[in-house]
Amino acid sequence: GEIAIFKRSPDDSQTFSIQCRVVNNPYDVMGDWASDTHFFSGRLVATDDFDVVYSPSLYMCQVDVDEEINLRSPFASSALKNEVLRLSTNYLRCLHVTDRKMFGDNDTLSVIDKQERVIDFGEQTADLSCKTILENSNLCLVFLSNSESMAPHQLGFCIVKPEDLDQVPYIREPDSVLNMDGHIIGMSLSPDNRYLYVNVRPWPANSLPNPQVSPPIASEIEMRVVDLKNLQLTDNLFVGHRGFTDSMGAFYIYIDVGDLLVASGSEDSIGRIWDRYYGCLVSKLQHTECVNACAFSPKNPELCVTVSDDKLIKVWHSKSLRRKMESQCSS
């Protein structure tokens, strides 16, 4: 896979120009922004010359609009600046980046001694712009991980330190993990980055996962909410959406979170919108095939888009917005 960065024209909101292309492998690392100009991308790195094993690695990249970039060769992209992390686990997917500086001195992750989890270091030269960003923030990588099963069943959390740009830490496991006791099939941050919404297809109670065989997963999807301040599950639970594939065939069902609402796709051909605070179902968005993703408009939370296997992209208006539009048309 690749990450492509586009710039919107200041004179025309419908015109975009590509700024850079960077390899992102595996594709479902997906990447995320560290600042307005820097982002993370993934690479699989060979760790042994004789018995080749690939470990997931993360790189910090920079978009420099003044630099001429070879858009035809993402493997040679000059946007790639520093490796920041390499895990011995074989799973790092669906990356999100948060700044834990918002939690001040009461940060749960601040008490963890990262060095205890380090296997080895790899030296490199730190990029000054990357180091400045890390010195002025407390960036935490949030991603899907695993340990007891092939299926992604854990949320991993890793703090990125400025010194990681001089000596890349090869670590055994994330700084902290939260076991979700099921197959995770999607997650999204709230707009204020305080909460993480996670789609999970639960395992049977008292199941015993192992690295070779994953437990069966429920057809009911549970959207759970993690408070990122204390890394604990809240009491909020959103249900009703379904998944019918087994664990080997399970795929991401994408979530989007607004200030007041949360939306998710579902394999039963219906996208759903819930009220974040009351937990009640607000709307059903009908398709004829699996709804893979829902997304609210960043400019108007009363607009929602759904994408489905029926090859349709649908745009939905709230009843309130529809009345406003009809009123404007009639006047």
Residue pairs with C-beta under 8 A, 6 or more apart in sequence:
1 23
1 24
1 25
1 26
1 27
1 28
1 29
2 21
2 22
2 23
2 24
2 27
2 74
3 21
3 22
3 24
3 31
3 39
3 41
3 61
4 18
4 20
4 21
5 18
5 19
5 20
5 21
5 22
5 39
5 63
5 79
6 16
6 17
6 18
6 19
7 16
7 17
7 18
7 19
7 65
8 15
8 16
9 15
9 16
9 17
18 71
19 63
19 65
19 69
20 61
20 63
20 69
20 71
20 77
20 79
21 69
21 71
21 74
21 77
22 41
22 61
22 74
22 77
22 79
22 80
23 41
23 43
23 74
23 75
23 77
24 30
24 31
24 41
24 42
24 43
25 42
25 43
25 44
26 42
26 44
26 56
26 93
28 93
28 94
28 252
29 41
29 42
29 56
29 58
29 92
29 93
29 94
29 95
29 143
30 93
30 94
30 95
31 39
31 40
31 41
31 42
31 95
32 39
32 40
32 95
32 96
32 97
33 39
33 97
34 40
34 60
34 97
34 133
34 137
34 139
35 133
37 62
37 63
37 64
37 129
38 60
38 61
38 62
38 63
38 81
38 129
38 130
38 133
39 60
39 61
39 63
40 58
40 59
40 60
40 61
40 84
40 95
40 97
40 141
41 58
41 59
41 61
41 80
42 56
42 57
42 58
42 59
42 92
42 95
43 56
43 57
43 58
43 59
44 54
44 55
44 56
44 57
45 54
45 55
45 56
45 57
45 86
46 52
46 53
46 54
47 53
47 54
47 55
54 90
55 86
55 87
55 88
55 89
55 90
55 170
56 86
56 87
56 89
56 90
56 91
56 92
57 83
57 85
57 86
57 87
58 83
58 84
58 85
58 86
58 92
58 95
58 141
59 80
59 81
59 82
59 83
59 84
60 81
60 82
60 83
60 84
60 127
60 130
60 165
61 77
61 79
61 80
61 81
62 79
62 81
62 127
62 129
62 130
63 79
64 78
64 79
67 78
69 77
69 78
69 79
70 76
70 77
70 78
81 127
81 129
81 130
82 124
82 126
82 127
82 130
82 165
82 168
83 122
83 124
83 168
84 160
84 164
84 165
84 168
85 141
85 158
85 160
85 164
85 168
85 169
85 171
86 122
86 168
86 169
86 170
86 171
87 145
87 170
87 171
87 172
87 173
87 174
88 119
88 170
88 171
88 172
88 173
89 145
89 146
89 147
89 156
89 172
89 173
89 174
90 146
91 144
91 145
91 146
91 152
92 143
92 144
92 145
92 156
93 143
93 144
93 145
93 152
94 143
94 144
94 152
94 186
94 187
94 252
95 141
95 142
95 143
96 141
96 142
96 143
96 187
96 188
96 189
96 196
97 139
97 140
97 141
97 142
98 139
98 140
98 142
98 189
98 193
98 228
99 137
99 138
99 139
99 140
99 193
100 107
100 109
100 138
100 139
100 140
100 159
100 228
101 137
101 138
102 193
102 194
103 229
106 229
107 138
108 176
108 229
108 230
108 231
109 140
109 157
109 159
109 175
109 176
109 231
112 159
112 175
112 176
114 159
114 161
114 169
114 171
114 175
117 171
117 172
117 173
117 174
117 175
118 169
118 170
118 171
118 172
119 170
119 171
119 172
120 170
121 167
121 168
121 169
121 170
122 167
122 168
122 170
123 166
123 167
123 168
124 165
124 166
124 167
124 168
125 166
126 162
126 165
126 166
127 165
130 165
131 162
131 165
133 139
134 160
134 161
134 162
134 164
134 165
135 162
138 159
139 159
139 160
140 157
140 158
140 159
140 160
141 156
141 157
141 158
141 159
141 160
142 155
142 156
142 157
142 189
142 196
142 228
143 155
143 156
143 158
143 174
144 152
144 154
144 155
144 156
144 184
144 187
145 152
145 154
145 155
145 156
145 173
145 174
145 177
146 152
146 153
146 154
147 154
147 173
147 177
148 209
148 210
148 211
149 209
149 210
149 211
149 213
149 214
149 215
150 211
150 212
150 213
150 214
151 183
151 184
151 209
151 214
151 217
151 247
151 250
152 183
152 184
153 179
153 180
153 181
153 182
153 183
153 184
153 203
153 209
154 177
154 178
154 179
154 180
154 184
155 177
155 178
155 180
155 184
155 187
155 196
155 198
155 226
156 173
156 174
156 176
156 177
157 174
157 175
157 176
157 177
157 178
157 231
158 171
158 174
158 175
159 175
176 231
178 226
178 231
178 232
178 233
180 198
180 200
180 224
181 200
181 202
181 203
181 207
182 200
182 201
182 202
182 203
182 217
182 218
182 222
183 200
183 201
183 203
183 214
183 217
183 247
183 250
184 198
184 199
184 200
185 199
185 200
185 201
185 221
185 243
185 250
185 251
185 252
185 253
186 198
186 199
186 252
186 253
186 254
186 255
186 264
187 196
187 197
187 198
187 199
187 255
188 196
188 197
188 254
188 255
188 256
188 257
189 195
189 196
189 197
189 257
190 196
190 197
190 257
190 276
191 257
191 258
191 259
193 228
194 227
194 228
194 229
195 225
195 226
195 227
195 228
195 234
195 257
196 225
196 226
196 228
197 223
197 224
197 225
197 238
197 255
197 257
197 262
198 223
198 224
198 225
198 226
198 255
199 221
199 222
199 223
199 241
199 253
199 255
199 264
200 221
200 222
200 223
200 224
201 217
201 218
201 219
201 220
201 221
201 222
201 243
201 250
202 217
202 218
202 220
202 222
203 209
203 215
203 216
203 217
203 218
204 215
204 216
204 218
207 215
207 216
208 215
209 215
214 247
214 248
215 247
216 246
216 247
217 243
217 246
217 247
217 250
219 242
219 243
219 244
220 239
220 242
220 243
221 239
221 241
221 242
221 243
221 253
221 264
221 266
222 237
222 238
222 239
223 237
223 238
223 239
223 241
223 255
223 262
223 264
223 274
224 233
224 236
224 237
225 233
225 234
225 236
225 237
226 232
226 233
226 234
227 233
227 234
236 276
236 279
237 279
238 262
238 264
238 274
238 279
240 266
240 272
240 281
241 253
241 264
241 265
241 266
241 267
241 268
241 270
241 272
242 266
242 267
242 268
243 250
243 253
243 266
243 267
244 267
244 268
245 251
245 267
251 292
252 292
253 264
253 265
253 266
253 267
253 291
253 292
253 293
254 264
254 265
254 292
254 293
254 294
254 295
255 262
255 263
255 264
255 294
256 262
256 263
256 264
256 293
256 294
256 295
256 296
256 304
257 263
257 276
258 276
258 296
258 301
259 276
259 301
260 275
260 276
260 277
260 301
261 273
261 274
261 275
261 276
261 282
261 296
261 301
262 273
262 274
262 276
263 271
263 272
263 273
263 274
263 285
263 294
263 295
263 296
263 304
264 271
264 272
264 294
265 271
265 290
265 291
265 292
265 293
265 294
265 306
265 307
265 308
266 272
266 290
266 291
267 290
267 291
268 290
269 286
269 287
269 288
269 289
269 290
269 291
269 308
269 310
270 284
270 285
270 286
270 287
270 291
271 284
271 285
271 287
271 291
271 294
271 304
271 306
272 281
272 283
272 284
272 285
272 294
273 281
273 282
273 283
273 285
273 294
273 304
274 280
274 281
274 282
275 282
283 316
283 318
285 291
285 294
285 304
285 306
285 314
285 316
287 306
287 308
287 309
287 310
287 312
287 314
288 308
288 310
289 308
289 309
289 310
290 308
290 309
291 306
291 307
291 308
292 307
292 308
292 309
293 306
293 307
294 304
294 305
294 306
294 307
295 304
295 305
296 303
296 304
296 305
297 303
297 304
297 305
300 321
302 317
302 318
302 320
302 321
303 315
303 316
303 317
303 318
303 321
304 315
304 316
305 313
305 314
305 315
305 316
306 313
306 314
306 316
307 313
308 314
317 325
